[in-house]
Every structure is written in C-alpha cells, then in structure tokens.
Amino acid sequence: MEATIEVLTDGRDAGSPRRWPDDVKARIVAESLRPGVTVNEVAGRYGLKPNHLSAWRTLARRGKLVLPAPEDDVEFAAMIVAAPDESEAVVETERPEILIGRMTIRLEAGVSAKRIAAVAHALGKLSS
C-alpha cells in the first residue's frame, strides 16, 4: 500500500524566527491583558509560545512597547459588594468627629462643610 504525506506551509522557512511588527506585538499584548483572558489562550491564537508573549508583556511594563489606546473610553474594574461588617458599625452623633490614630477632634454641632474642609486642610499641613 502506498501512502502520501502532504505538508502545507506558509512559505517561510520553518527554522527561521517570525518577525512581528511592534504595533502587532502591542495589540496582542493588549489583548492578553483583558480581564478573564489568559496568556496561553492568546498565545495559542497567534501561534506563539506563552513565554514569548510574556516577554512582550514585560517589555510593555518597562515602557519599551507602547500599547494601543483602549478601544472604548470606558474601562471597568471588578467590584465586590458585601454586607457591612458588624464590627464597623457607624455611631450616629450630632457632632462631627475626625479620628486620627488615637486622637479624636470633635467639631461643633451643625458645623459647615467649609469649616470641616479647613480643619482637614490644617491637619494635612501638620502631618507633612
């Protein structure tokens, strides 16, 4: 019985390294940084070894590879919503208080937001 093996290539020498333009590298790195995406997944899509893509990500972190701007202006961050901790219950008071370490600064009842801001500003100057 006779067998024929046919090999399909993309025209490049299989032993020569592939050259990736910086803009393509940047786009691939940006894709790998999206939430829920893994380096292995993205590398596989482009026929890269995961450690090769990781090296490009390192270049981007060091500022040697400029990533494209996000596709949309809105970016989201993960947020976990949980019930408040019982130990962190807020105590209602008629007089506002500013707590700094073991020190408590009590302001007069009905103090204006402007006065609270001035006190906070003055405290900021003391701590710097």
Stockholm file with secondary structure:
# STOCKHOLM 1.0

chainA/1-128         MEATIEVLTDGRDAGSPRRWPDDVKARIVAESLRPGVTVNEVAGRYGLKPNHLSAWRTLARRGKLVLPAPEDDVEFAAMIVAAPDESEAVVETERPEILIGRMTIRLEAGVSAKRIAAVAHALGKLSS
#=GR chainA/1-128 SS CCCCCCCCCCSSCTTSCCCCCHHHHHHHHHHHTSTTCCHHHHHHHHTCCHHHHHHHHHHHHTTSSCCCCCSSSCCCCCCCCCCCCGGGCCCCCSSCEEEETTEEEECCTTCCHHHHHHHHHHHHHHHC
#=GC SS_cons         CCCCCCCCCCSSCTTSCCCCCHHHHHHHHHHHTSTTCCHHHHHHHHTCCHHHHHHHHHHHHTTSSCCCCCSSSCCCCCCCCCCCCGGGCCCCCSSCEEEETTEEEECCTTCCHHHHHHHHHHHHHHHC
//
